[in-house]
Amino acid sequence: MSDDFNNRRIERRRKLMTFTPVYDLHPRLLLGYLGDMTLRGALIIGTNLVTINKQTDLEIDFPSDLPDVSVLKAVLPARIAWCRQDESPDYFNIGIEFSEISPENAELFEHILERYHFRYVLSDSDFDSK
């Protein structure tokens, strides 16, 4: 396979998760876009610095074109665990710890995690209070 083909394929996979908006519901504002996710938390890529240790509710809106996914929105309580400048000065990496995950959201997340790959690997230290 050519390098050009491989680069295009990688870009398509990144776009899938890049266009998964995550909203902070208190107040309802776009926090950023899903960069990575586990059953414990998520990495959000946003354009604004956010308040660390803030308890909030998040809404994750998965793309409507995901095959075999009937529930497209997840609302769950979370804590903003950390916020760090991205390699690009225009963006911030925001670490989110899910406070509680319903059985329905756990099933949705497991399905998405099995089917799609993410760019980053989150570790337990990403969720520790800073």
Phi, psi and omega in degrees: 000146181282156176297325180299316178297313180299319179295319179295319181296315179300316180299318179298317179297320179295321182297324180305310183279333179297328182264030174253094184289145177236126181250139167275124185271358182231084354279167183289104179222148175292117178279321181160206183235145183298124177254330181196159181205144169230180175286350181261332183184192185211159171251124180249138176253115184231177181254357182235147171292139182237164181284122180284145181070011176290129173271132183205179170249137180248150171239123177250120182255101180285149181301145183286349182263017177283119180293145176065021177239115182266327178269124186250356182227135176237131175241126183205151177288145183206166175237134174281107188279324181197164177212124183227147175300134176284170174301326175274127184295349180274354187229158176236143171264125186241120179269126182243132173251123178288128180283326183203141179229124181289160176302324180294315179292322178299318179295316178300311182297318179299318179298314181293319179296323179291324188273328187238150179256150181246165185276331187242161174242122179270143177243169179304325182294340177293342183254357180291146175296134180259000000 
